[in-house]
Amino acid sequence: MQIILSVLAAFFGVQSERNRERDFGRGKAIHYIAVGLVMTLVLIVALVGLVKWVLHASGV
């Protein structure tokens, strides 16, 4: 769960120095990379879905 919160904070650019040091000290890079890739994919799918919904709702 901590990895997900850290990646979310990094997505928005609000990661504190203390948390960044903790993440680099304890976590494995592959876990952060995997969570980051999955969250990026989810963001892209959500944005595409939102755009399709808005276009459909506007009658385009």
C-alpha contacts under 8 A as a table, 3 or more apart, distances in Angstrom:
res1	aa1	res2	aa2	distance
1	M	4	I	5.26
1	M	5	L	6.45
2	Q	5	L	5.13
2	Q	6	S	6.09
3	I	6	S	5.06
3	I	7	V	6.12
3	I	23	D	7.95
3	I	27	G	7.92
3	I	31	H	7.50
3	I	32	Y	6.40
3	I	35	V	7.50
4	I	7	V	5.17
4	I	8	L	6.10
4	I	35	V	6.67
5	L	8	L	5.05
5	L	9	A	6.15
6	S	9	A	5.11
6	S	10	A	6.20
6	S	15	Q	7.05
6	S	19	N	7.64
6	S	23	D	7.70
7	V	10	A	4.96
7	V	11	F	6.10
7	V	32	Y	6.88
7	V	35	V	7.18
7	V	36	G	6.19
8	L	11	F	5.00
8	L	12	F	6.57
9	A	12	F	5.35
9	A	13	G	6.00
9	A	14	V	5.23
9	A	15	Q	5.08
10	A	13	G	4.76
10	A	14	V	6.13
10	A	15	Q	5.44
11	F	14	V	7.95
15	Q	19	N	6.59
15	Q	20	R	6.55
16	S	19	N	5.29
16	S	20	R	6.17
17	E	20	R	5.02
17	E	21	E	6.17
18	R	21	E	5.25
18	R	22	R	6.26
19	N	22	R	4.94
19	N	23	D	6.06
20	R	23	D	5.08
20	R	24	F	6.20
21	E	24	F	5.21
21	E	25	G	5.98
22	R	25	G	5.06
22	R	26	R	6.01
22	R	27	G	7.87
23	D	26	R	5.46
23	D	27	G	5.28
24	F	27	G	5.91
24	F	28	K	7.64
24	F	29	A	7.88
27	G	31	H	7.35
27	G	32	Y	7.73
28	K	31	H	5.62
28	K	32	Y	6.96
29	A	32	Y	5.27
29	A	33	I	6.13
30	I	33	I	5.01
30	I	34	A	5.97
31	H	34	A	5.20
31	H	35	V	6.16
32	Y	35	V	5.22
32	Y	36	G	5.91
33	I	36	G	5.02
33	I	37	L	6.11
34	A	37	L	5.19
34	A	38	V	6.23
35	V	38	V	5.15
35	V	39	M	6.03
36	G	39	M	5.15
36	G	40	T	6.03
37	L	40	T	5.06
37	L	41	L	6.20
38	V	41	L	5.11
38	V	42	V	6.21
39	M	42	V	4.98
39	M	43	L	6.10
40	T	43	L	5.05
40	T	44	I	6.22
41	L	44	I	5.15
41	L	45	V	6.16
42	V	45	V	5.17
42	V	46	A	6.04
43	L	46	A	5.10
43	L	47	L	6.13
44	I	47	L	5.15
44	I	48	V	6.14
45	V	48	V	5.17
45	V	49	G	6.07
46	A	49	G	5.07
46	A	50	L	6.06
47	L	50	L	4.99
47	L	51	V	6.14
48	V	51	V	5.19
48	V	52	K	6.16
49	G	52	K	5.12
49	G	53	W	6.08
50	L	53	W	5.08
50	L	54	V	6.14
51	V	54	V	5.12
51	V	55	L	6.09
52	K	55	L	5.15
52	K	56	H	6.03
53	W	56	H	5.07
53	W	57	A	6.00
54	V	57	A	5.05
54	V	58	S	6.10
55	L	58	S	5.17
55	L	59	G	6.30
55	L	60	V	5.31
56	H	59	G	5.20
56	H	60	V	5.92
57	A	60	V	7.74
